[in-house]
Amino acid sequence: MREIVGYLRLHLRRHAHPGLHLLLGILLAAAFVYNYETDFKRTVMNAHPGTWIEIPMYLAFYAVPYGGALLLQAALTGVPLPRERGFWATAVLALLLLALNRTAIALSPALLDGLDLPRAAAWYLQKCLINLVRTVAFILPLWILWRVWDRDRDDLYGLSLRRFTWRPYMTMLLLMAAPIAWASFQPAFLQTYPIYRPGAVEAALGWSTTLTYGLHEILYALRFVGVEVFFRGFLVLGLVRWLDRGAILPMVCLYAVWHFGKPMPEALGSVFGGYILGVIAYESRCILGGTAIHMGVALLMNLAALLQIVRR
């Protein structure tokens, strides 16, 4: 844990700009209020699932927070934006990949077309497929990009064991157990979690709860590998050559907006969590620690909520 605190202190000393942090915080707060007051993400952004217009809509939706943060950072710090084509090509590609990842939600049900399945079974398999397809949709394009264009890198944007030490991250995860346990007693928390509730699916498929719950949680956890490779790996470590520490704040703004549609406390937590994980990735040049924390917190939230349901 001391190592993580050291990372944060070092980063704040070398990239401290209260005005920039305050302004971005105000703008993010305004975006949060607007989205959750108007339900913008669901009623506007998700109004055309599976259609061609969804991709340019999401491309613009993600470009605003990311590009806005880049411009404000350049204006307030006095560090000009990179002029190299490689940077702009990488930034645009990142936004496009994130927009295309959204289409995986519509693709997954199509993979089950033609199968005569009970409703509960189709719902369960669709959830599992969405997690699997969205993970592949993050990792496969980045793996191809790494092998074709970024061959000078010795790992897939920080996905390496060579610089990984597990102790500080396990300590951080243990510290998170108490607030997660507290949250599991809150009604709002139980409206969203657990992501998968055993019962109807087991009856429909004839599978054991251990199998259905275990398979779902494995695929759900793998999804966070893709998330970390993209946000902390590609958007931070992949852009360090041009932005250095300035890669972190734009990533945080994009990561927060990407969470719109989740419960507001979780979306707000993504701002702080994304910042901490971004700093850890930058300082350690490794994303495995952040991946372990992200996966662990997600699985603990599901488990804590499930235990509450069983207890009742």
Secondary structure, DSSP 8 states (H G I E B T S, - for coil): -HHHHHHHHHHHHHS--HHHHHHHHHHHHHHHHHHHHHTHIIIIITSSTTSTTHHHHHHHHHHHHHHHHHHHHHHHH-------HHHHHHHHHHHHHHHHHHTHHHHHHHTTTT----HHHHHHHHHHHHHHHHHHHHHHHHHHHHHHT-TT-SSBTTB-STT---HHHHHHHHHHHHHHHHHTTSHHHHHH-SSS--SHHHHHHT--HHHHHHHHHHHHHHHHHHHHIIIIIIIIITTHHHHGGGGHHHHHHHHHHHTTTS-HHHHHHHHHHHHHHHHHHHHHS--HHHHHHHHHHHHHHHHHHHHHHHH-
